[in-house]
Amino acid sequence: MSKYFAESELIINEDGSCFHLHLRPEQVADKVILVGDP
């Protein structure tokens, strides 16, 4: 499944990494599990 985000929803740095985390697409697993308190 491929999902595209609007530029206002996903900010990309000049080097192609995701804003704040500085992760590039090849540095992220195909599946990511998020957990937290409700």
N, C-alpha and C positions, 0 to 999 in steps of 0.2 A: 504494500500500500504506500502510495506516495502522496504526501500532503504538502501543499504550497501555502506559504504565509504571505500576507501583505507586508510591504516594506516597513510599515508602521508597527507591525506586530513582532517582527523578528529583525533586529538591528544587526547588520553585518559590518565588521571592522574592515579597514582597508586591506588587510592581509587575508581576507576571506574567512576569518574566524567569527564565531558568535560573540556578540557584545557581552561583556562582564565575565564570562567564563573563559574566553579566548580558546575555545575548542573548534577545531576544523572538522568537517564532515568525516574524514577518515579516522579521526580520533574517538569517535562515538560508536558504540555497539549498535547492531541492527535493532535490538530490542532493549528498551530501558524501562525498568520498573521503578515507579515513584511511590513512596509511602509517606504518611504523615498523619498527624492527629486531625480528627474532623473538627 
